[in-house]
Amino acid sequence: YLRADRPEANQHNVAILRQCIADFAQEDLLLVVEFLTYQVEGERLEDYTAKIPWLVEEGTRISLECGAKVLKLPYPGTPEACARISSMAGEVPWAVLSAGVNHATFLGQVEIAMRNGASGVIAGRSLWKDCISLDRDIQRERLKTIAVSRLRELQAVIGNYRQKAA
């Protein structure tokens, strides 16, 4: 977790991040760096939501300064924030994470992020969260229908931008 407006709260996490990046590099292993922002106690939701683009941008800056080579980021909130992150990241690829939002919302976020320089997505809950069932047969069927369909929709959005970049 990172909150760039709370540097004292970040010290421990940034130190761990720097060490992890160094350790992975020493072993020649890829580390995908992910951070999440959070609403602080007493902060109004409207105020937090308004800060999200800046918080994601600054968390990206911190991660890059620590040596991140691949980033998995929360949706930055606006097309402009996505473009600024792409500019800041340069050759470092970044993927937008789903954060468990509903699939239609995530598709829109992916479209905006890809249009503004994201490299792709790393999706989890947005694909499978509506597939869970205690009945394994039902769950299997939902994964085959709902999750696979959602994955194909994501691939189509990403494919639109991959083809343009080629």
LUMSE-484698 format. One line per 3 residues: their letters; for each residue x negated, y negated, z negated of N, C-alpha, C. Coordinates in nm, 2 decimals, padded with zeros to 4 digits. Each point is the difference from the previous one (the first is absolute). Layout:
BEGIN
A	X Y Z X Y Z X Y Z ~ ...
This chain:
BEGIN
YLR	-00.08 00.12 00.00 00.08 -00.12 00.00 -00.09 -00.12 00.00 ~ 00.04 -00.10 00.08 -00.07 -00.13 00.00 00.10 -00.12 00.00 ~ -00.03 -00.10 -00.08 00.07 -00.13 00.00 -00.11 -00.10 00.01
ADR	-00.03 -00.06 00.12 -00.10 -00.09 00.02 00.01 -00.13 -00.08 ~ 00.12 -00.03 -00.05 00.02 -00.11 -00.08 -00.02 00.03 -00.15 ~ -00.05 00.12 -00.03 -00.03 00.05 -00.14 -00.14 00.06 00.00
PEA	-00.10 -00.07 00.03 -00.14 00.06 00.02 -00.04 00.08 -00.13 ~ 00.04 -00.05 -00.12 -00.04 00.08 -00.12 00.06 00.13 00.00 ~ 00.12 00.02 00.06 00.07 00.13 00.00 -00.06 00.09 00.11
NQH	-00.07 -00.06 00.10 -00.06 00.08 00.11 -00.14 00.05 -00.03 ~ -00.07 -00.05 -00.10 -00.14 00.03 -00.02 -00.03 00.15 00.00 ~ 00.08 00.07 -00.08 -00.02 00.15 -00.02 00.02 00.07 00.14
NVA	00.12 -00.03 00.06 00.03 00.06 00.12 -00.09 -00.03 00.12 ~ -00.05 -00.12 00.00 -00.10 -00.04 00.11 -00.13 00.07 -00.03 ~ -00.04 00.02 -00.12 -00.13 00.07 -00.03 00.02 00.15 00.04
ILR	00.11 00.06 -00.03 00.02 00.14 00.04 00.00 00.01 00.15 ~ 00.07 -00.10 00.07 00.00 00.00 00.15 -00.13 00.00 00.06 ~ -00.09 -00.10 -00.05 -00.13 -00.01 00.05 -00.08 00.13 -00.02
QCI	00.01 00.06 -00.12 -00.07 00.13 -00.02 00.05 00.11 00.09 ~ 00.13 00.01 00.01 00.06 00.11 00.09 -00.05 -00.02 00.14 ~ 00.00 -00.12 00.05 -00.05 -00.03 00.14 -00.14 00.04 00.01
ADF	-00.08 -00.04 -00.09 -00.15 00.04 00.00 -00.01 00.15 -00.01 ~ 00.07 00.07 -00.09 -00.01 00.14 -00.01 00.04 00.07 00.13 ~ 00.11 -00.04 00.05 00.04 00.07 00.13 -00.10 -00.03 00.11
AQE	-00.05 -00.12 00.01 -00.10 -00.03 00.11 -00.12 00.09 -00.02 ~ -00.05 00.01 -00.13 -00.12 00.09 -00.02 00.02 00.14 00.04 ~ 00.12 00.05 -00.01 00.04 00.14 00.04 00.04 00.01 00.15
DLL	00.00 -00.12 00.07 00.05 00.00 00.14 00.14 00.04 00.01 ~ 00.09 -00.04 -00.09 00.14 00.03 00.00 00.08 -00.12 00.03 ~ 00.11 00.02 00.07 00.09 -00.11 00.02 00.09 -00.03 -00.12
LVV	00.01 -00.12 -00.04 00.09 -00.04 -00.11 00.10 -00.10 00.06 ~ 00.13 00.04 00.00 00.10 -00.10 00.04 00.04 -00.07 -00.13 ~ -00.02 -00.13 00.00 00.02 -00.09 -00.11 00.15 -00.05 00.00
EFL	00.07 00.03 -00.10 00.14 -00.05 -00.02 00.01 -00.08 -00.13 ~ 00.07 -00.11 00.01 00.03 -00.07 -00.13 00.15 -00.03 00.01 ~ 00.06 -00.02 -00.12 00.14 -00.05 -00.01 00.00 -00.13 -00.08
TYQ	00.09 -00.08 00.03 00.02 -00.12 -00.08 00.11 00.03 -00.10 ~ 00.03 -00.08 -00.09 00.10 00.02 -00.10 00.06 -00.13 -00.06 ~ 00.12 00.01 -00.04 00.06 -00.11 -00.07 -00.04 00.00 -00.14
VEG	-00.05 -00.12 -00.05 -00.04 -00.01 -00.14 00.12 -00.03 -00.09 ~ -00.02 00.04 -00.13 00.10 -00.02 -00.09 00.04 -00.15 -00.01 ~ 00.13 -00.02 00.01 00.05 -00.14 -00.01 00.01 -00.07 00.13
ERL	-00.05 00.06 00.11 00.00 -00.06 00.13 00.13 00.03 00.07 ~ 00.06 -00.11 00.05 00.13 00.02 00.07 -00.03 00.07 00.13 ~ 00.10 00.09 00.04 -00.02 00.07 00.12 -00.02 -00.09 00.12
EDY	00.08 -00.11 00.01 -00.02 -00.09 00.11 -00.14 -00.06 00.01 ~ -00.06 -00.03 -00.12 -00.13 -00.05 00.00 -00.10 00.10 00.05 ~ 00.01 00.13 -00.05 -00.09 00.10 00.04 00.02 00.03 00.15
TAK	00.12 00.01 00.05 00.02 00.03 00.14 -00.07 -00.11 00.08 ~ 00.01 -00.13 -00.04 -00.06 -00.11 00.08 -00.15 00.02 00.00 ~ -00.06 00.06 -00.10 -00.14 00.01 -00.01 -00.06 00.12 00.07
IPW	00.09 00.09 00.04 -00.05 00.13 00.06 -00.10 -00.02 00.12 ~ 00.03 -00.09 00.10 -00.10 -00.01 00.11 -00.14 -00.04 -00.06 ~ 00.00 -00.10 -00.08 -00.13 -00.04 -00.06 -00.06 00.11 -00.08
LVE	00.07 00.07 -00.08 -00.05 00.10 -00.09 -00.06 00.11 00.09 ~ 00.06 00.04 00.11 -00.05 00.11 00.08 -00.12 -00.05 00.08 ~ 00.00 -00.13 00.05 -00.11 -00.05 00.06 -00.12 -00.01 -00.09
EGT	00.02 -00.04 -00.12 -00.12 -00.01 -00.10 -00.04 00.13 -00.04 ~ 00.09 00.10 -00.02 -00.04 00.13 -00.03 -00.08 00.06 00.11 ~ 00.03 -00.03 00.12 -00.08 00.05 00.12 -00.14 -00.06 -00.01
RIS	00.00 -00.13 -00.02 -00.13 -00.07 -00.01 -00.09 00.07 -00.11 ~ 00.06 00.02 -00.11 -00.08 00.07 -00.11 -00.05 00.13 00.04 ~ 00.09 00.08 00.06 -00.04 00.14 00.05 -00.11 -00.01 00.10
LEC	00.01 -00.09 00.09 -00.10 -00.02 00.11 -00.14 -00.04 -00.07 ~ 00.01 -00.09 -00.09 -00.12 -00.04 -00.07 -00.07 00.11 -00.08 ~ 00.08 00.10 -00.04 -00.05 00.12 -00.07 -00.06 00.10 00.10
GAK	00.03 -00.02 00.13 -00.06 00.09 00.10 00.10 00.10 00.06 ~ 00.13 -00.03 -00.01 00.09 00.09 00.06 -00.02 00.02 00.15 ~ 00.02 00.12 00.05 -00.02 00.03 00.14 00.13 00.03 00.07
VLK	00.10 00.04 -00.08 00.14 00.03 00.05 00.09 -00.04 -00.11 ~ 00.11 -00.08 00.04 00.10 -00.05 -00.10 00.14 00.06 00.02 ~ 00.06 00.03 -00.10 00.14 00.04 -00.01 00.07 -00.10 -00.08
LPY	00.08 -00.09 00.07 00.05 -00.12 -00.07 00.15 00.00 -00.01 ~ 00.05 -00.06 -00.11 00.15 -00.03 00.00 00.03 -00.10 00.11 ~ 00.12 00.01 00.05 00.04 -00.09 00.10 -00.02 -00.15 -00.05
PGT	-00.07 -00.08 00.08 -00.04 -00.13 -00.05 00.11 -00.10 -00.01 ~ 00.12 00.03 00.05 00.12 -00.09 -00.02 00.04 -00.08 00.11 ~ -00.10 -00.04 00.09 00.03 -00.09 00.11 -00.09 00.03 00.12
PEA	00.05 -00.03 00.12 -00.09 00.02 00.12 -00.13 -00.08 -00.02 ~ 00.01 -00.12 -00.05 -00.12 -00.09 -00.01 -00.10 00.07 -00.10 ~ 00.05 00.05 -00.11 -00.09 00.07 -00.10 -00.07 00.12 00.07
CAR	00.08 00.08 00.08 -00.06 00.11 00.07 -00.11 -00.05 00.09 ~ 00.02 -00.11 00.08 -00.10 -00.05 00.09 -00.12 -00.04 -00.08 ~ 00.02 -00.07 -00.11 -00.12 -00.05 -00.08 -00.08 00.12 -00.05
ISS	00.07 00.10 -00.05 -00.07 00.12 -00.04 -00.08 00.07 00.11 ~ 00.06 00.01 00.12 -00.07 00.05 00.11 -00.13 -00.08 00.03 ~ 00.02 -00.13 00.00 -00.12 -00.08 00.03 -00.11 00.02 -00.11
MAG	00.04 00.00 -00.13 -00.09 00.02 -00.11 -00.07 00.13 00.01 ~ 00.08 00.11 00.03 -00.05 00.13 00.00 -00.10 00.03 00.12 ~ 00.01 -00.08 00.11 -00.09 00.02 00.11 00.01 00.14 00.05
EVP	-00.11 00.07 00.00 -00.01 00.14 00.05 00.05 00.10 -00.10 ~ 00.03 -00.04 -00.12 00.05 00.10 -00.10 00.15 00.02 00.03 ~ 00.03 00.13 00.03 00.14 00.03 00.03 00.09 -00.01 -00.13
WAV	00.12 -00.04 00.02 00.10 00.00 -00.11 00.13 00.06 00.05 ~ 00.06 00.08 -00.09 00.12 00.06 00.02 00.10 -00.04 -00.11 ~ 00.13 -00.02 00.04 00.10 -00.04 -00.09 00.06 00.12 -00.07
LSA	00.02 -00.01 -00.13 00.06 00.11 -00.07 00.15 -00.02 -00.02 ~ 00.07 00.11 -00.02 00.15 -00.02 -00.01 00.05 -00.05 -00.13 ~ -00.07 00.03 -00.11 00.05 -00.04 -00.13 00.14 00.05 -00.03
GVN	00.04 00.10 00.07 00.13 00.06 -00.03 00.12 -00.08 00.04 ~ -00.02 -00.11 00.08 00.12 -00.07 00.05 00.08 00.09 00.10 ~ 00.12 -00.04 00.02 00.08 00.08 00.09 -00.06 00.00 00.14
HAT	00.03 00.10 00.08 -00.06 00.02 00.13 00.02 -00.11 00.10 ~ 00.12 -00.06 00.01 00.03 -00.11 00.09 -00.09 -00.12 -00.04 ~ -00.01 -00.03 -00.13 -00.09 -00.11 -00.04 -00.14 00.03 00.04
FLG	-00.05 00.12 -00.03 -00.14 00.03 00.03 -00.03 -00.01 00.15 ~ 00.10 00.05 00.09 -00.02 -00.02 00.14 -00.02 -00.14 00.04 ~ 00.08 -00.09 -00.06 -00.02 -00.14 00.03 -00.13 -00.06 -00.05
QVE	-00.04 00.05 -00.11 -00.13 -00.05 -00.06 -00.12 00.05 00.09 ~ 00.01 00.13 00.05 -00.10 00.06 00.08 -00.01 -00.08 00.14 ~ 00.12 -00.03 00.05 00.00 -00.08 00.13 -00.07 -00.13 -00.02
IAM	00.03 -00.08 -00.11 -00.06 -00.13 -00.02 -00.15 00.02 -00.03 ~ -00.04 00.10 -00.08 -00.14 00.02 -00.03 -00.08 00.04 00.12 ~ 00.05 00.09 00.08 -00.07 00.04 00.12 -00.01 -00.12 00.10
RNG	00.11 -00.07 00.02 -00.01 -00.12 00.09 -00.10 -00.10 -00.05 ~ -00.04 00.00 -00.12 -00.09 -00.09 -00.06 -00.13 00.06 -00.04 ~ -00.04 00.11 00.06 -00.13 00.05 -00.02 -00.03 00.12 -00.08
ASG	00.11 00.06 -00.07 -00.02 00.12 -00.08 -00.05 00.11 00.09 ~ -00.07 00.10 -00.05 -00.05 00.11 00.07 00.10 00.12 00.00 ~ 00.10 00.00 -00.09 00.09 00.11 -00.01 00.07 00.00 -00.13
VIA	00.05 00.12 -00.04 00.08 00.01 -00.13 -00.06 00.13 -00.07 ~ 00.03 -00.01 -00.13 -00.02 00.12 -00.09 00.13 00.01 -00.07 ~ 00.08 00.10 00.04 00.14 00.00 -00.05 00.02 00.13 -00.08
GRS	00.07 -00.01 -00.11 00.04 00.11 -00.08 00.15 00.00 -00.03 ~ 00.03 -00.07 -00.11 00.14 00.00 -00.04 00.10 -00.04 00.10 ~ -00.03 -00.10 00.08 00.10 -00.04 00.10 00.04 00.11 00.10
LWK	-00.09 00.10 00.01 00.03 00.12 00.09 00.08 00.10 -00.08 ~ -00.04 00.04 -00.12 00.06 00.11 -00.06 00.09 -00.02 -00.12 ~ 00.01 -00.13 -00.05 00.08 -00.02 -00.12 00.14 00.04 00.00
DCI	00.06 00.00 00.12 00.14 00.04 00.02 00.02 00.15 00.03 ~ -00.11 00.07 00.00 00.00 00.14 00.03 00.00 00.10 -00.12 ~ -00.02 -00.06 -00.11 -00.02 00.08 -00.12 00.13 00.07 -00.04
SLD	-00.01 00.13 -00.03 00.11 00.08 -00.05 -00.05 00.11 -00.08 ~ 00.07 00.05 -00.10 -00.03 00.11 -00.08 00.01 00.13 00.08 ~ 00.09 -00.01 00.10 00.01 00.12 00.09 -00.10 -00.01 00.11
RDI	-00.09 00.09 00.00 -00.12 00.00 00.09 00.04 00.00 00.15 ~ 00.11 00.07 00.03 00.05 00.01 00.14 00.05 -00.14 00.04 ~ 00.07 -00.06 -00.08 00.05 -00.14 00.03 -00.11 -00.09 00.01
QRE	-00.10 00.01 -00.09 -00.12 -00.09 00.01 -00.07 00.02 00.13 ~ -00.02 00.13 00.03 -00.08 00.03 00.13 00.08 -00.06 00.12 ~ 00.13 00.02 00.00 00.08 -00.05 00.12 -00.01 -00.16 00.00
RLK	00.01 -00.06 -00.11 -00.01 -00.15 00.00 -00.14 -00.04 00.04 ~ -00.10 00.07 -00.04 -00.14 -00.04 00.05 -00.01 00.01 00.15 ~ 00.06 00.11 00.05 -00.01 00.02 00.15 00.08 -00.10 00.07
TIA	00.11 -00.05 -00.05 00.09 -00.09 00.07 -00.04 -00.14 -00.04 ~ 00.02 -00.04 -00.12 -00.01 -00.14 -00.05 -00.15 -00.04 00.01 ~ -00.09 00.07 -00.07 -00.14 -00.05 00.00 -00.07 00.01 00.13
VSR	00.02 00.10 00.08 -00.06 00.01 00.13 00.05 -00.11 00.09 ~ 00.13 -00.03 00.00 00.06 -00.11 00.08 -00.06 -00.13 -00.04 ~ -00.02 -00.02 -00.13 -00.06 -00.13 -00.05 -00.14 -00.01 00.05
LRE	-00.07 00.11 -00.01 -00.14 00.00 00.04 -00.01 -00.03 00.15 ~ 00.09 00.05 00.08 00.00 -00.03 00.15 00.03 -00.15 00.02 ~ 00.09 -00.05 -00.08 00.03 -00.14 00.02 -00.12 -00.09 -00.03
LQA	-00.07 00.04 -00.11 -00.13 -00.08 -00.03 -00.10 00.02 00.11 ~ -00.02 00.12 00.05 -00.09 00.02 00.11 00.03 -00.08 00.12 ~ 00.13 -00.02 00.03 00.04 -00.08 00.12 -00.04 -00.15 -00.02
VIG	00.03 -00.05 -00.12 -00.04 -00.14 -00.03 -00.15 -00.02 00.01 ~ -00.08 00.09 -00.06 -00.14 -00.01 00.00 -00.05 00.02 00.15 ~ 00.06 00.09 00.07 -00.04 00.03 00.14 00.02 -00.12 00.09
NYR	00.10 -00.08 -00.03 00.02 -00.13 00.08 -00.12 -00.09 -00.01 ~ -00.06 00.00 -00.12 -00.12 -00.09 -00.02 -00.13 00.06 00.04 ~ -00.01 00.13 -00.02 -00.12 00.07 00.04 -00.02 00.00 00.15
QKA	00.11 00.01 00.08 -00.01 -00.01 00.14 -00.04 -00.13 00.05 ~ 00.05 -00.11 -00.06 -00.03 -00.13 00.03 -00.14 -00.04 -00.02 ~ -00.06 00.06 -00.11 -00.14 -00.02 -00.04 -00.09 00.07 00.10
A	00.04 00.11 00.06 -00.09 00.08 00.08 -00.03 -00.07 00.14
